[in-house]
Every structure is written in structure tokens, then in C-alpha cells.
């Protein structure tokens, strides 16, 4: 990935601009490897639009706008699905992930 508008942060605070596929895979693996309620998520931000696609250890994904509450959520996200969501989001933004069965608002 060469788009410097894309920024990712792992649950433990490591971050990268224009992350490689390997960096994304490492962050996802780390997220699903063990539970830590204080550090339950990792996220990708599109700096050009301020949209965020956050992944949580509860196997949900969340679309957020400019650090607001979740606009929508997607339950049942496997590591493989996470590695499909993030690159699509990085490449094409919201439109690129719109085909997934998102539900409105945060997960209750």
C-alpha cells in the first residue's frame, strides 16, 4: 500500500502510514490472538475523509466518522474477513466495503 492517507494503529499502539499487507496481517493476528479489554481494538483511518474502520477482539468491525460513535457495525468478522475489509477500505473507502452486511449504529 502506498497511500499515505492510510494510517493503522494496533491494539498496543504501534502504528504505520501506508501499511504493507504483512503489517496488516500482523496487526489482525495480534488482535485475535489474546483478549485485553483495555486494548480491545485496532483501526485504520482514511485521513482524506476522516472515516475509520475499527476492528475489535469481539470479532466486530465498526465504521466511525471523525472519532464519533460507530455509524454502523459488522458482527462476526473473522481474521480472514478483516484482511479483506481493511485493504478494500484503504483502496476505495466506504463504497468499497458497502457490500458487506453492515448494521446501523454501534453493537449493543
C-alpha positions, 0 to 999 in steps of 0.5 A, spaced: 500 500 500 502 506 498 497 511 500 499 515 505 492 517 507 492 510 510 494 510 517 493 503 522 494 503 529 494 496 533 491 494 539 498 496 543 499 502 539 504 501 534 502 504 528 504 505 520 502 510 514 501 506 508 501 499 511 504 493 507 499 487 507 504 483 512 503 489 517 496 488 516 496 481 517 500 482 523 496 487 526 489 482 525 493 476 528 495 480 534 488 482 535 485 475 535 490 472 538 489 474 546 483 478 549 485 485 553 479 489 554 483 495 555 486 494 548 480 491 545 481 494 538 485 496 532 483 501 526 485 504 520 483 511 518 482 514 511 485 521 513 482 524 506 475 523 509 476 522 516 472 515 516 475 509 520 474 502 520 475 499 527 476 492 528 475 489 535 477 482 539 469 481 539 470 479 532 466 486 530 468 491 525 465 498 526 465 504 521 466 511 525 466 518 522 471 523 525 472 519 532 464 519 533 460 513 535 460 507 530 455 509 524 454 502 523 457 495 525 459 488 522 458 482 527 462 476 526 468 478 522 473 473 522 481 474 521 480 472 514 474 477 513 478 483 516 484 482 511 479 483 506 475 489 509 481 493 511 485 493 504 478 494 500 477 500 505 484 503 504 483 502 496 476 505 495 473 507 502 466 506 504 463 504 497 468 499 497 466 495 503 458 497 502 457 490 500 458 487 506 452 486 511 453 492 515 448 494 521 446 501 523 449 504 529 454 501 534 453 493 537 449 493 543 
